[in-house]
Amino acid sequence: RPLVAHFCGNDPEVMLRACKLVEAKVDAVDINLGCPQRVAYSGNFGSYLLDKEKHALVFRIVRHLSESLTVPVFCKIRLLPTLS
């Protein structure tokens, strides 16, 4: 331990339901915002949620999970060229 479950997605409620399945068995939940694979692009998750127009969705996901789970929530993210 620690044991962290790693999730990706783009729907706050679907992600919460998935996280709830493992919440009692893990020490934290990690949201994958770093996957650059083509499947992430076509599925609209991973690093493709880091585009500025999708920031509100990322905020909703993080807020929904952190307010609804009893374990910490954090995000895996790739370094971006700028902070904006």
MODELLER restraints for C-alpha pairs under 7 A, 6 or more apart:
rsr = mdl.restraints
at = mdl.atoms
rsr.add(forms.Gaussian(group=physical.xy_distance, feature=features.Distance(at['CA:2:A'], at['CA:27:A']), mean=5.86, stdev=0.5))
rsr.add(forms.Gaussian(group=physical.xy_distance, feature=features.Distance(at['CA:3:A'], at['CA:26:A']), mean=5.23, stdev=0.5))
rsr.add(forms.Gaussian(group=physical.xy_distance, feature=features.Distance(at['CA:3:A'], at['CA:27:A']), mean=5.36, stdev=0.5))
rsr.add(forms.Gaussian(group=physical.xy_distance, feature=features.Distance(at['CA:3:A'], at['CA:28:A']), mean=6.92, stdev=0.5))
rsr.add(forms.Gaussian(group=physical.xy_distance, feature=features.Distance(at['CA:4:A'], at['CA:26:A']), mean=5.65, stdev=0.5))
rsr.add(forms.Gaussian(group=physical.xy_distance, feature=features.Distance(at['CA:4:A'], at['CA:27:A']), mean=5.72, stdev=0.5))
rsr.add(forms.Gaussian(group=physical.xy_distance, feature=features.Distance(at['CA:4:A'], at['CA:28:A']), mean=4.85, stdev=0.5))
rsr.add(forms.Gaussian(group=physical.xy_distance, feature=features.Distance(at['CA:4:A'], at['CA:29:A']), mean=5.51, stdev=0.5))
rsr.add(forms.Gaussian(group=physical.xy_distance, feature=features.Distance(at['CA:4:A'], at['CA:30:A']), mean=6.65, stdev=0.5))
rsr.add(forms.Gaussian(group=physical.xy_distance, feature=features.Distance(at['CA:5:A'], at['CA:26:A']), mean=6.56, stdev=0.5))
rsr.add(forms.Gaussian(group=physical.xy_distance, feature=features.Distance(at['CA:5:A'], at['CA:28:A']), mean=6.55, stdev=0.5))
rsr.add(forms.Gaussian(group=physical.xy_distance, feature=features.Distance(at['CA:5:A'], at['CA:29:A']), mean=4.95, stdev=0.5))
rsr.add(forms.Gaussian(group=physical.xy_distance, feature=features.Distance(at['CA:5:A'], at['CA:30:A']), mean=6.01, stdev=0.5))
rsr.add(forms.Gaussian(group=physical.xy_distance, feature=features.Distance(at['CA:6:A'], at['CA:29:A']), mean=6.06, stdev=0.5))
rsr.add(forms.Gaussian(group=physical.xy_distance, feature=features.Distance(at['CA:6:A'], at['CA:30:A']), mean=4.68, stdev=0.5))
rsr.add(forms.Gaussian(group=physical.xy_distance, feature=features.Distance(at['CA:6:A'], at['CA:31:A']), mean=6.01, stdev=0.5))
rsr.add(forms.Gaussian(group=physical.xy_distance, feature=features.Distance(at['CA:6:A'], at['CA:32:A']), mean=6.58, stdev=0.5))
rsr.add(forms.Gaussian(group=physical.xy_distance, feature=features.Distance(at['CA:7:A'], at['CA:30:A']), mean=6.14, stdev=0.5))
rsr.add(forms.Gaussian(group=physical.xy_distance, feature=features.Distance(at['CA:7:A'], at['CA:31:A']), mean=5.10, stdev=0.5))
rsr.add(forms.Gaussian(group=physical.xy_distance, feature=features.Distance(at['CA:7:A'], at['CA:32:A']), mean=5.82, stdev=0.5))
rsr.add(forms.Gaussian(group=physical.xy_distance, feature=features.Distance(at['CA:8:A'], at['CA:31:A']), mean=5.74, stdev=0.5))
rsr.add(forms.Gaussian(group=physical.xy_distance, feature=features.Distance(at['CA:8:A'], at['CA:32:A']), mean=5.02, stdev=0.5))
rsr.add(forms.Gaussian(group=physical.xy_distance, feature=features.Distance(at['CA:8:A'], at['CA:45:A']), mean=6.25, stdev=0.5))
rsr.add(forms.Gaussian(group=physical.xy_distance, feature=features.Distance(at['CA:8:A'], at['CA:46:A']), mean=6.25, stdev=0.5))
rsr.add(forms.Gaussian(group=physical.xy_distance, feature=features.Distance(at['CA:9:A'], at['CA:15:A']), mean=6.40, stdev=0.5))
rsr.add(forms.Gaussian(group=physical.xy_distance, feature=features.Distance(at['CA:9:A'], at['CA:45:A']), mean=5.18, stdev=0.5))
rsr.add(forms.Gaussian(group=physical.xy_distance, feature=features.Distance(at['CA:10:A'], at['CA:44:A']), mean=6.63, stdev=0.5))
rsr.add(forms.Gaussian(group=physical.xy_distance, feature=features.Distance(at['CA:10:A'], at['CA:45:A']), mean=5.69, stdev=0.5))
rsr.add(forms.Gaussian(group=physical.xy_distance, feature=features.Distance(at['CA:12:A'], at['CA:60:A']), mean=6.73, stdev=0.5))
rsr.add(forms.Gaussian(group=physical.xy_distance, feature=features.Distance(at['CA:12:A'], at['CA:61:A']), mean=4.56, stdev=0.5))
rsr.add(forms.Gaussian(group=physical.xy_distance, feature=features.Distance(at['CA:12:A'], at['CA:64:A']), mean=6.38, stdev=0.5))
rsr.add(forms.Gaussian(group=physical.xy_distance, feature=features.Distance(at['CA:16:A'], at['CA:65:A']), mean=5.91, stdev=0.5))
rsr.add(forms.Gaussian(group=physical.xy_distance, feature=features.Distance(at['CA:23:A'], at['CA:71:A']), mean=6.92, stdev=0.5))
rsr.add(forms.Gaussian(group=physical.xy_distance, feature=features.Distance(at['CA:27:A'], at['CA:71:A']), mean=6.08, stdev=0.5))
rsr.add(forms.Gaussian(group=physical.xy_distance, feature=features.Distance(at['CA:28:A'], at['CA:71:A']), mean=5.05, stdev=0.5))
rsr.add(forms.Gaussian(group=physical.xy_distance, feature=features.Distance(at['CA:28:A'], at['CA:72:A']), mean=4.87, stdev=0.5))
rsr.add(forms.Gaussian(group=physical.xy_distance, feature=features.Distance(at['CA:28:A'], at['CA:73:A']), mean=5.90, stdev=0.5))
rsr.add(forms.Gaussian(group=physical.xy_distance, feature=features.Distance(at['CA:29:A'], at['CA:71:A']), mean=6.94, stdev=0.5))
rsr.add(forms.Gaussian(group=physical.xy_distance, feature=features.Distance(at['CA:29:A'], at['CA:72:A']), mean=6.31, stdev=0.5))
rsr.add(forms.Gaussian(group=physical.xy_distance, feature=features.Distance(at['CA:29:A'], at['CA:73:A']), mean=4.85, stdev=0.5))
rsr.add(forms.Gaussian(group=physical.xy_distance, feature=features.Distance(at['CA:29:A'], at['CA:74:A']), mean=6.40, stdev=0.5))
rsr.add(forms.Gaussian(group=physical.xy_distance, feature=features.Distance(at['CA:30:A'], at['CA:73:A']), mean=5.80, stdev=0.5))
rsr.add(forms.Gaussian(group=physical.xy_distance, feature=features.Distance(at['CA:30:A'], at['CA:74:A']), mean=4.90, stdev=0.5))
rsr.add(forms.Gaussian(group=physical.xy_distance, feature=features.Distance(at['CA:30:A'], at['CA:75:A']), mean=5.26, stdev=0.5))
rsr.add(forms.Gaussian(group=physical.xy_distance, feature=features.Distance(at['CA:30:A'], at['CA:76:A']), mean=6.56, stdev=0.5))
rsr.add(forms.Gaussian(group=physical.xy_distance, feature=features.Distance(at['CA:31:A'], at['CA:74:A']), mean=6.18, stdev=0.5))
rsr.add(forms.Gaussian(group=physical.xy_distance, feature=features.Distance(at['CA:31:A'], at['CA:75:A']), mean=4.58, stdev=0.5))
rsr.add(forms.Gaussian(group=physical.xy_distance, feature=features.Distance(at['CA:31:A'], at['CA:76:A']), mean=6.07, stdev=0.5))
rsr.add(forms.Gaussian(group=physical.xy_distance, feature=features.Distance(at['CA:32:A'], at['CA:46:A']), mean=5.43, stdev=0.5))
rsr.add(forms.Gaussian(group=physical.xy_distance, feature=features.Distance(at['CA:32:A'], at['CA:75:A']), mean=5.99, stdev=0.5))
rsr.add(forms.Gaussian(group=physical.xy_distance, feature=features.Distance(at['CA:32:A'], at['CA:76:A']), mean=5.03, stdev=0.5))
rsr.add(forms.Gaussian(group=physical.xy_distance, feature=features.Distance(at['CA:32:A'], at['CA:77:A']), mean=6.86, stdev=0.5))
rsr.add(forms.Gaussian(group=physical.xy_distance, feature=features.Distance(at['CA:33:A'], at['CA:46:A']), mean=4.10, stdev=0.5))
rsr.add(forms.Gaussian(group=physical.xy_distance, feature=features.Distance(at['CA:33:A'], at['CA:47:A']), mean=4.67, stdev=0.5))
rsr.add(forms.Gaussian(group=physical.xy_distance, feature=features.Distance(at['CA:33:A'], at['CA:49:A']), mean=6.67, stdev=0.5))
rsr.add(forms.Gaussian(group=physical.xy_distance, feature=features.Distance(at['CA:33:A'], at['CA:75:A']), mean=6.40, stdev=0.5))
rsr.add(forms.Gaussian(group=physical.xy_distance, feature=features.Distance(at['CA:33:A'], at['CA:76:A']), mean=5.41, stdev=0.5))
rsr.add(forms.Gaussian(group=physical.xy_distance, feature=features.Distance(at['CA:33:A'], at['CA:77:A']), mean=4.84, stdev=0.5))
rsr.add(forms.Gaussian(group=physical.xy_distance, feature=features.Distance(at['CA:34:A'], at['CA:46:A']), mean=5.10, stdev=0.5))
rsr.add(forms.Gaussian(group=physical.xy_distance, feature=features.Distance(at['CA:34:A'], at['CA:47:A']), mean=4.41, stdev=0.5))
rsr.add(forms.Gaussian(group=physical.xy_distance, feature=features.Distance(at['CA:34:A'], at['CA:76:A']), mean=5.80, stdev=0.5))
rsr.add(forms.Gaussian(group=physical.xy_distance, feature=features.Distance(at['CA:34:A'], at['CA:77:A']), mean=4.50, stdev=0.5))
rsr.add(forms.Gaussian(group=physical.xy_distance, feature=features.Distance(at['CA:34:A'], at['CA:78:A']), mean=5.02, stdev=0.5))
rsr.add(forms.Gaussian(group=physical.xy_distance, feature=features.Distance(at['CA:35:A'], at['CA:46:A']), mean=4.45, stdev=0.5))
rsr.add(forms.Gaussian(group=physical.xy_distance, feature=features.Distance(at['CA:35:A'], at['CA:47:A']), mean=5.10, stdev=0.5))
rsr.add(forms.Gaussian(group=physical.xy_distance, feature=features.Distance(at['CA:36:A'], at['CA:46:A']), mean=6.60, stdev=0.5))
rsr.add(forms.Gaussian(group=physical.xy_distance, feature=features.Distance(at['CA:36:A'], at['CA:47:A']), mean=5.51, stdev=0.5))
rsr.add(forms.Gaussian(group=physical.xy_distance, feature=features.Distance(at['CA:40:A'], at['CA:46:A']), mean=5.58, stdev=0.5))
rsr.add(forms.Gaussian(group=physical.xy_distance, feature=features.Distance(at['CA:40:A'], at['CA:48:A']), mean=6.87, stdev=0.5))
rsr.add(forms.Gaussian(group=physical.xy_distance, feature=features.Distance(at['CA:41:A'], at['CA:48:A']), mean=5.88, stdev=0.5))
rsr.add(forms.Gaussian(group=physical.xy_distance, feature=features.Distance(at['CA:49:A'], at['CA:58:A']), mean=6.78, stdev=0.5))
rsr.add(forms.Gaussian(group=physical.xy_distance, feature=features.Distance(at['CA:65:A'], at['CA:73:A']), mean=6.97, stdev=0.5))
rsr.add(forms.Gaussian(group=physical.xy_distance, feature=features.Distance(at['CA:66:A'], at['CA:72:A']), mean=6.76, stdev=0.5))
rsr.add(forms.Gaussian(group=physical.xy_distance, feature=features.Distance(at['CA:66:A'], at['CA:73:A']), mean=5.71, stdev=0.5))
